[in-house]
Amino acid sequence: MRAPSKKYEKKKSPRTTPPVVLVRLNPLVALETQPDGSIAAHVEGYSEPLGTFSAAAAERALELQTGLPLPRSEGDAVEREVERLMRQLARRGLLEYRLARTGDANDLVTIEPQTPDYWPRTPKLDDAATVVLSRFAYLRRRGTEMILESPRAGALLRIHDARIAALLTILATPQKISRIRRLDGYPGPALLALLLDCQILIEVDAAQRDTLRKAEGDDGLVLWDFHDLLFHARSTEGRQANPLGGLYPHTGLIAPLPAIRPAWPGKRIKLPESDRIASPLEQLLHDRHSTRDFDNHKPITLAELSTFLNNVARVRAKWSGQLEFADDGPDIEYTSRPYPAAGSAYELELYLAVANCDGLTPGFYHYDADAHALAAIDVRPQHFEAMLQSAGFAMDAPSPPQILITIAARFGRISWKYSAIAYALILKDVGVLIQTLYLVATDLGLGGCAIGTANIDLFAKMTGLDIHVEGPVGQFGLGRGMEPPPAG
Ligand SMILES: Cc1cc2nc3c(=O)[nH]c(=O)nc-3n(C[C@H](O)[C@H](O)[C@H](O)COP(=O)(O)O)c2cc1C
């Protein structure tokens, strides 16, 4: 065999070395090391202690400003220490990740974690595998950057190189990895591996080309429309890192709208005032208000909770019927309950985080609306506490509610029938149910408060249910309200 001549020997230039993943501090974060080895992260005036580290690890951690390679499993003691520091930072959302060629200051892609558990993984690619873009992935402009994201992904990607956008276009059709490797502007295996890990790319059988929707996941996922899953993941907590809630983001830019709509011009007909005695319903509507402060010396009792659940959500009747417009369609089961529901689907389930109820052991329960029973669900104490604490925080209350009701939707119950409007119908059903919870609580002399946010990731961890199968779409704090202070 002839040795290759010098002329043909490939010398690797920085432009041809494949890009690697580097771990970098979020630009808003600075690390401070104390003489005793303790390291803290400073973020916008806050300081987060991260533990104590050796001088060598603290020295290496300085490189987190520009980027350190992902730790290797065979790394030395210092590398393992730096990994511990990185994991501490990752859990607090203080890291981002660069995909860049070694020695190149420009990122091809910057990865922004969206969930506290996100850690970039670059599994080895199989040349024979076929991959395609997820139908939930999308590119959009954010500020002056191009973002690639998906409601299924634990991270979003800022794309800095137009050739990657071009590659994504090609990936709208299933492609073999071996073919992608030969494409012009191929960005190296790390990006493909990251995208697969994030479920922005999915692996399919070459034979599944025509059934990509089915190939992407289980039946629960097949039933979701793109905009519905995006709306669900982006309007709840747990699967995104965007600021959320009453943050008044447009103060200073746009004046607040008046509470009462400016009157239409033209003829007005003044309506007569009613002078009849208020009916019980009128009185109930009049008395209903939100209660955020609960009397923990006189908690709600099990008997009151039972009456409450019976009146708001218990199954009143069951029947089944054939699919409309199809003689050979499947039989569909229906129920009737105290509140109205789109298509009589009754997709909403009640889960109770019971903190303080006389006669009921604290814990997490599902309300079986058919059997009128509570089924205990084993959950980790820290998850249970986190759920109650965040409800207390959302209500700006001195303590969590005595019972936190999570309204969860069995999404497929609605989306099996309704295209494009499924998630909107679910939220409308939640509104109807919330008013029912308020009115029944008021009627029983109890107090309650709707809560606008819920953490879908936390609920998934507590129940083991995938976020696209069943998950929170509303919450309601319930209990016995504090007596108002005596007048005068
Ligand atoms: C959909 C919905 C979400 C709400 N979210 C919250 C919340 O997160 N925190 C809170 O303290 N109150 C929340 N509320 C309660 C409202 O603040 C309250 O209904 C409103 O201020 C009117 O007061 P009232 O209920 O006492 O009449 C919510 C109410 C609704 C209907």
The ligand as an ORCA input file, in Angstrom:
! r2SCAN-3c Opt
* xyz 0 1
  C     -59.430     32.887     35.793
  C     -59.132     33.575     37.093
  C     -57.829     33.582     37.544
  C     -57.520     34.185     38.767
  N     -56.240     34.118     39.222
  C     -55.951     34.638     40.432
  C     -54.637     34.493     40.986
  O     -53.754     33.870     40.393
  N     -54.386     35.029     42.185
  C     -55.352     35.690     42.873
  O     -55.056     36.162     43.965
  N     -56.605     35.831     42.398
  C     -56.923     35.312     41.198
  N     -58.220     35.406     40.711
  C     -59.243     36.068     41.499
  C     -59.514     37.486     40.971
  O     -58.436     38.312     41.350
  C     -60.815     37.973     41.554
  O     -61.873     37.180     41.061
  C     -61.083     39.436     41.184
  O     -60.140     40.270     41.808
  C     -62.483     39.873     41.604
  O     -62.619     39.768     43.018
  P     -63.754     38.857     43.663
  O     -63.568     37.467     43.135
  O     -63.501     38.941     45.142
  O     -65.072     39.410     43.258
  C     -58.540     34.830     39.499
  C     -59.847     34.811     39.021
  C     -60.145     34.192     37.843
  C     -61.579     34.146     37.364
*
